Amino acid sequence: MWLFNKKVNKTDEELISAFKQSGNKNLLADLFKNHVNTIYGTCLFYLQDKEEAKDEVMNIFEKLLSELKTNEIKNFKGWLSFVVRNHCISVIRKKNTVLKNTKGYYDYEYKDAVYEEELKIESVNDEKMLQHLQDCLPKLKEAQRKCIELFYLKNMSYQQICELTTYEINEVKSYIQNGKRKLKLLIEALRQAQDDKLKNTPHHE
């Protein structure tokens, strides 16, 4: 993509450590290359404007220059997701206008993200989510449940879901995205509850 177009071979941890030691911006640029497509995709998801998304990618790069100097990051991917999401929400708030498709597209996005929540979501992959889909689906909002059932269990496309429901395509994408996040949080909470139960169960020798 325009400026950062090739991934590098060094790990995130190696690049962060080298950047902190030297302050060399080129090392941070290398780190950014590993994630720039995901960052741009997230910005585009929230802002729905390609040029604005590109501008905010560069602003996020500048933000990382200062953030990585002062923060101890153990899970860079999860932390970066948190930073990008909150940055985009901040941009939307500053506009102080109602964007197109706002109600459907951002039905939960104006609350601040919590980094611990992002880590829980990162810990649950899509395969694990699908394994627990039936158990956790009833706990979702109706629109999220319906779209996820049609998308994952009946293999319908976004367009097919639109034709079957009254939702617009951006709303369908939003309900699936938001539903996946909620499902993963529910699954992680279920796993934690099971672990706690095992710890509290008396063991007889």
Buried (B, 14 or more C-beta within 10 A) or exposed (E): EEEBEEEBEBEBEBBBEBBBEEEEEEBBBBBBBBBBBEBBEBBBBBBBEEEBBBBBBEEBBEBBBEBBEEEEBEBBBBBBBBBBBBBBBEBBEEEEEEBEBBEBBBBEBEEEBEEEBBBBBBBBEEEBBEEBBEEBBEEBBEBBBBBBBBBBEEEBEBEBBBEBBEBBBBBBBBBBBBBBBBBBBBBBEEBEEEEEEEEEEEEEE
